Amino acid sequence: MKHAVVVENLDKTFSVRQSASTASIFNLVKAFSEKQKVIEALQGLNFKVKEGEIFGVIGRNGSGKSTLLHLLMGSIKADKGSTIKTKGKLMRLALGMGTDDNLTARENIYVNGSVIGLSFKRIGELFEEIIQFAGLENFVDTQVKFFSKGMKQRLLFAIAMNAEADIFLLDEFFGGVGDEDFKKKSDQAFNEKILEGRTIIIVSHSMAIISKHCKRVLWLEKGKVKMLGKTKEVIEAYKNSFNGKPKKKK
């Protein structure tokens, strides 16, 4: 089986400057100095994602999930000695990327479409399809700040469905948005246009979403791999970690 993503010995540390002050006994003189605080965001990550696999990443806030996504995207560099190999075009999808509420639906389609790598020509070809899918025919030139939450979700989702990549990093991005009718339509589009035939890495706090789509899951805790394995086993151990029950071993 070929792999679309290979991560070996992945470390990421950040150096943060901190100001420290010392005062005399009479508080008359203060001396300031700068210290470097090293934050170990990720430590020794090793995992592989097969081509066509839907792979989940879970963990508490601050566990390193966002840092991992940025490293996979190449927006930040890993520490020396780390290895990240990806096969094919890789793209991160998150609802709201590139959106400006002061722009109209029309303008946001072009802005957001550009963010996901579509040319202006291609956006023009898809324009009517996007508007119709979102059900916003009467609001094309209305500023998005006047949209309801549901209208905005429908617009963003309709745009994102046209993204093209071999590997998608889904950051809390899924089908089933909007009202009941749109949920069915968006869920079908999500499965057909995003999931089918592609390599997917899903980062989410929703265990229902992870359980539904993923066969394997990586659990990050304090920047380290806490567990990597079958979805049911990892999620059970993760949930147990919140209530003090014994955790399953790897």
N, C-alpha and C positions, 0 to 999 in steps of 0.2 A: 504493500500500500504506500503510495506516494504521500508526502506531507506538503501542505501549503504554508504552514508556519512552524518554524523550529526555533525554540528559545533555549539557550544553554548558558548556565552560570550568570544569569542576568542580575546585575547589581545597579542600583542608582542611589547616589548620595547627593544631598544638597547642602551647601555651606551657607549659613545665615549669619549675618553680622548682628551682634548684640552689643548695646552700649551698657557698660557697667560703671557705676559711680561709687566713690568712697568719700566719706566726710570726716573732718577732724572732730575731736571730742566736743568742741564748741560750735560745730557746724558752721565754721567761718570759711573754710576752704574746701572746695570739692575738686576732685581729680577724676577726669573721665578717660576711660580706655575702651577699646573695641575688642570684643572676643568673637571668635568664630565658632558657631555651634554647628556641628555636623548632624544632619538628619538622614538616617538610613531608611529611605522610602521603600526600597526593594532590596532583598538579600537572597542571592543564590537561587533564583527561579529557574526551573527546568521543566519544560513541557513541549509537546508536539501536537499539532492539529492536522488531521488528515484532510486531504482534498475532498470537498463535498460534505465535510462533517459540520454539524451544528454544535458548538462547544460553549459551555457556560462558564462565567466567572462571577463568583459571589464573595461577599465579605462585608463587614461593618464599614461605616464611614471612616475614612482614614486608613483603611487597610492596604491601599496601594493600587486600587483598581484603575483610577483615573491616570495615575502615573504610568501604569502598564499600557494603557491605550495610547498615550502620547508617545511612548517609546516605540510601540509598534508602528505608529504613523510616521515616526521619524521627526516629529516636531521638537523633541529634546533628545539629547545623546545619552546613551548608557555609559556606565563606568568602563574603564579599560579592562579588557579580558572578557567582557560580555559578548554574546553572539545572538543576533536576531536575523533569521533568514525567512523571507516571504517570497512566495511564488505567484506572480501576476499582479494586477492592479489592485490596490487596497484602498478602501474608503471608509471613513467613519460617518455614521448617520445618527443624528439626534434632532428631534423635532425642535425647530426654532433657529437652527444654524443659519446665519446670514439674513435674518428677518429684521425689518425696520417698520415699526408700527406707524410711522409717519408717512410711509409710502403706500400707494394703492395696491390692490391685489395684482394688477397688471405689472406694476413695477417690481413687486416682490417676487413674482414668478421669474422675471429676468435676473434679479439679484440672486435669489436662492438657487435658481437653476444653474447659474454660473458657479456658485459655491460647490455644487455637486459635479462640476466638470462638464456641463453641457455648453455647446457653442450657442451663440445668439441665433444662428440659423436653425439649429435643432430645437431650441426653445420655441421659436416661431412656429415650427411644424407641429409641436406638441401643445401649443397654447390652448386651443379650443378644447382639446381632449382633457387637459388639466382643469379648466374652468368647469366643464360639464361633469367631470368626475366629482369635483368638490361641490357641485350644485350652487355655484355662485354667478350664474349668468347675469343676474341683475345687479351685481356688486363689483363688476370688473374694475371700475375706476373710483371705487370708494376706498378711503384710507383704512388700513387694517385696524387702526386704533378704535374704529367704530364697530368692529366686528365683535360678535359674541365669542366666548371661548371655543364653542363648538365650531363656529364658522372658520376661525383661525386654524384650528386643528385640521379641519377638512382641507383647507388650502395647503398647509404645510405638508400634509400627508400625500396629497395628490401630486405635489411637485417631487417629493422624495422618491415616489414610486418609479420615477424615470431615471434614477441613478444607475450607472453602469460600472461594475467592478467585478473582479474575480473573488475578492475577499471583502466581506462587509463586517465592520465593527459596529455593532448596534448598542448604543449607549442609551438605555431606557427608551428604546424606540421599537414600537410594535404595532401590529394591526389592531383592529377592534376599537378605533377611536370614534368619537362623535355619538349621534343618537343610534337607536337600535337598528334602523335601516342601513345607516352608513357603516355601523360596526360590522355587519355581515359582508358588505361590499369591500370594506377596507381589509378585513381579515383574509378574504379570498385573494385580493390583490397582493397583499403582503406575502402570502404563501407562494403565489405564482410568479411574482416579479422580483422578489427579494430572496426568499429562502431556497426556492427550487433550483437545484443544480449548482449552487454556490457554496463556498466555504464561509461559515458564519461564526463569529465570536460574539456572544450575547453577554453584556454586562448589565445586571439588574438586581434590584432588591426584591423583586417579585418571584417568590418560589414557585408560584403557579405557572408563570411564563417559562421559567427555567425547566420545570418538570414537563411541560407540554412539548417543548421543542428540542431539548438537549439530551443526549445519551451519556455524555461525560461532563463533569464539572470540576473546575479548579476553585478551591476555597482559599482565599488569601486572608491572613491575619497578621497584623503588624508588619507587613512587608514581606512575609515569608509564606511558603506553601504550607498550609495547615493540612490539606488533604486534597487528593486528586484521584478521581475514580468514577464509578457509575453514579448517575444522578440521584437515584433514590437513596443510596447509602450516604453520599456526601450531604445531601439536604437534611436527612435525618440527624446526622451528627451535628450539622450546623444549628439546627433548631434546638437540639438538646443542649448546646453550649449556652443558650439563653436562660435555661431553667435549672442548670446544675446537674442534669442527668449525665451519667458516664458517656464519654465520647468514644465512638468506634475508632479503632486503629486503622491505619491505611491498609 
